[in-house]
Structures are given as C-alpha cells and as structure tokens.
Amino acid sequence: MQINELRPCIGILLAGGLARRLGGGDKGLLEIGGRSILERTIACLMPQLDSLVLNANGDPARFAAFGIPVASDRIAGFPGPLAGLLTGMEWAAERYPLCRWVLTAPTDCPFLPADLVARLAEASDERTEVAMARSSGRQHPVVGLWRIDLREKLRAALVEEGLRKVGDWTDRCKSIVVDFETTPCDPFFNVNTPEDLALAERLISAGS
C-alpha cells in the first residue's frame, strides 16, 4: 500500500506510563539533550501524519505547550494502551470522517524512525488490519498502523470481555510485522529507568 492511500492518517501518542522507576510523572516530559521526549516524538511524527492526538489522563494543562489535542481514556479504570488506541480511533473517526488508518506510538521512545509510517504502509495491503514494528526480533505492538474500522470490535473486547493485553488483541487481527534496523541505535529504545535516560543522553550526544 502506498502512503498516499493512508490519507488522512492520524497519530495517537500513548502517554499512559506512570514512570514509577523514574520517580513518577510523565515519561514524555523527561528531557534528553535539552528537549523533552514528547517534543522529539511530535517533531518526528508530525511530518508523517495529518494530525496528532495525545492520549493522557489527568489534567491536560500540563501538555498545553505542545499544541496538540489531549484525549483522556474513554473507558474508566486505566485499562492500558488498548484503551488509548480505542480513544484515539474514536477521536479520529469523529473529527476525520474519511480517516481509515491510525498510527500508535509511545511517548517514551526518543529515536522513532523518520520513515515509520511509510515503512508500515508499504508492507500493508487491503487485507492488513494492523502493521506492527519489530527490531532485533522483538515486536513492538504499541508502535503500529491500525485500521480504524476495528474500533467497534475493540470497544466490545475491552468492555464486554475485559481484554487488556495488546498482544491478545493483535492475535485476533490480520496482522503483519515490519523489521527496522537497529544501527546506530534501536529506533524503539524506550526510557524506563535512570540508566535508560543516561544511555539516551549519551546516544544523543553521539549524534544518534
């Protein structure tokens, strides 16, 4: 599938992590090389997409400086990234009636690829329901391109079945995986610990 066949395509930034191992708060607001991870994510993905929405709970004012809309989970109880996916799908469907695809990405990955959307699109065809990223043999199901018409089935799975694991959901979909190179660094490296944050700083300093 060519990337122009995606348009409009909306990006859903998932900011659900509580950063407990980093002292709490929003991981996306952590700074690396003088810029927050969220700022880096927006700068990377905005040129690849038609719009972005940030899925985050709590006071949205803390993200006001980033200039993108914030949508809190539409299902109570903080049920995880699938709730963020559903929230973004429903948000996009309401505002972009012609939207057929959404991209999900976390806000703790400072090195996302500049060709992420194009690579996922090129590997997809009319049967694909989700195209997920993979690096070094590890799948990253929260980095994916999703058919927006899955949203009613996803809502039913979350509300009626209590489904929570992203992998359990992708197992139900017609899914493919797309491999990405890990040189000079893994593009899906995510910051979970102080050691990760320090490593990210060193990678930025080295020009990764």
C-alpha positions in Angstrom: 0.0 0.0 0.0 1.3 3.4 -0.9 1.5 6.1 1.8 -0.9 8.3 -0.1 -3.6 5.6 0.3 -3.5 6.2 4.1 -4.5 9.8 4.0 -5.8 11.1 6.2 -3.9 9.2 8.8 -4.0 10.3 12.5 -1.3 9.6 15.1 -2.2 8.6 18.6 0.6 9.3 21.2 0.2 7.0 24.1 1.2 8.6 27.4 -0.1 6.1 29.8 3.1 5.1 31.6 3.5 6.3 35.2 7.3 6.3 35.2 7.5 4.7 38.7 11.1 3.6 38.2 11.9 7.2 37.3 10.3 8.8 40.3 6.8 9.1 38.8 5.2 11.6 36.4 5.0 11.6 32.6 7.9 9.9 30.9 7.3 12.0 27.8 8.1 15.2 29.7 11.6 13.9 30.6 14.3 15.9 28.8 17.1 14.4 26.7 19.6 16.7 25.0 17.6 19.7 26.1 14.3 18.6 24.6 11.5 16.5 26.1 10.9 13.1 24.7 7.4 14.2 23.8 8.7 17.2 21.8 11.0 14.8 19.9 8.2 12.4 19.2 5.9 15.2 17.9 8.7 16.6 15.7 9.4 13.2 14.2 5.8 12.1 13.6 4.0 15.4 12.6 5.6 15.5 9.1 4.5 11.9 8.6 0.8 12.3 9.5 -2.2 14.6 9.1 -2.8 15.2 12.8 -1.8 14.0 16.2 -3.7 13.4 19.4 -2.2 12.7 22.8 -3.9 10.1 24.9 -3.3 11.0 28.5 -5.3 11.0 31.7 -5.3 13.7 34.4 -5.0 17.5 33.9 -4.4 18.1 30.2 -3.0 21.6 31.0 0.5 20.0 31.6 0.7 19.4 27.9 -0.6 22.8 26.7 2.8 23.9 25.5 2.9 21.2 22.9 0.0 22.5 20.9 -1.8 19.2 20.2 -5.1 18.0 21.5 -5.3 15.7 24.5 -7.9 13.0 24.9 -8.3 11.0 28.1 -9.4 7.4 28.2 -13.0 6.8 27.2 -13.1 3.6 29.3 -12.7 4.0 33.1 -10.2 2.2 35.2 -7.0 3.0 33.3 -7.1 -0.3 31.3 -3.9 0.3 29.5 -2.7 1.0 25.9 -5.7 -0.7 24.2 -7.9 2.0 25.8 -5.6 4.6 24.4 -5.9 3.0 21.0 -9.7 3.0 21.2 -9.8 6.5 22.4 -7.7 7.7 19.5 -9.7 5.7 17.0 -13.0 7.2 18.2 -11.5 10.7 18.4 -10.2 10.4 14.8 -13.4 9.0 13.5 -15.4 11.9 14.9 -13.2 14.6 13.5 -11.9 13.0 10.3 -14.8 11.0 8.7 -12.5 9.9 5.8 -9.8 8.5 8.1 -9.2 4.8 7.6 -5.9 4.3 9.5 -4.4 5.5 12.7 -0.8 5.2 14.0 0.0 4.5 17.6 3.4 5.4 19.2 4.5 5.7 22.8 5.9 8.9 24.3 8.9 7.3 25.9 10.8 6.4 22.6 13.1 9.3 21.7 14.5 7.8 18.5 11.5 6.9 16.4 12.2 6.5 12.6 11.5 9.3 10.2 10.1 6.8 7.8 8.0 4.9 10.3 4.6 5.5 8.6 5.9 4.9 5.1 7.5 1.6 6.0 4.4 0.3 7.8 2.2 1.4 4.9 4.4 -0.2 2.2 4.3 -3.5 3.9 0.5 -3.5 4.2 -2.2 -4.5 1.7 -6.0 -4.5 1.6 -6.2 -7.5 4.0 -4.0 -5.9 6.7 -5.7 -4.8 9.9 -2.5 -3.9 11.8 1.1 -3.5 10.8 3.5 -3.6 13.8 7.1 -2.6 14.2 9.8 -5.1 15.1 13.5 -4.7 15.9 16.1 -7.2 16.9 13.4 -9.9 16.8 11.2 -8.1 19.3 7.8 -6.9 18.3 6.5 -3.5 19.4 2.7 -3.8 19.3 2.2 -0.2 20.6 4.1 1.0 17.5 1.6 0.2 14.8 -0.7 1.2 12.0 -4.3 0.2 12.7 -7.4 0.0 10.6 -9.9 2.4 12.2 -12.9 0.2 11.4 -11.7 -2.1 14.2 -12.9 0.3 16.8 -16.3 -1.3 17.5 -14.8 -4.7 17.9 -12.1 -3.3 20.1 -14.6 -1.5 22.3 -16.6 -4.7 22.7 -13.5 -6.7 23.6 -12.5 -4.1 26.2 -15.9 -3.5 27.8 -17.6 -6.9 27.5 -14.6 -9.2 27.7 -12.2 -7.2 29.8 -9.4 -7.6 27.3 -6.3 -5.8 28.3 -3.1 -7.2 26.6 -2.2 -5.7 23.3 -0.8 -9.0 22.1 -4.1 -10.7 22.8 -5.8 -8.1 20.6 -3.3 -8.3 17.7 -3.7 -12.1 17.7 -7.3 -11.5 16.7 -6.3 -9.2 13.8 -4.9 -9.8 10.4 -1.5 -8.5 11.4 1.9 -8.2 9.9 5.3 -7.2 11.3 7.8 -4.9 9.8 11.5 -5.1 10.7 13.6 -2.0 11.4 17.4 -1.7 11.6 19.0 -1.1 14.9 22.0 0.9 13.7 23.2 3.3 15.0 20.6 2.5 17.8 17.3 0.7 18.2 14.6 3.2 17.0 12.2 1.8 19.6 14.5 2.1 22.5 12.3 3.3 25.4 13.2 5.1 28.6 12.1 3.1 31.7 14.9 3.6 34.2 17.5 6.3 35.2 20.1 4.1 33.4 18.0 4.3 30.2 17.8 8.0 30.5 21.5 8.3 30.8 22.1 6.0 27.8 19.7 8.1 25.7 21.7 11.2 26.7 24.9 9.5 25.5 23.3 8.4 22.2 22.0 12.0 21.6 25.5 13.3 22.3 26.9 10.8 19.8 24.6 12.0 17.2 22.1 9.1 17.1 
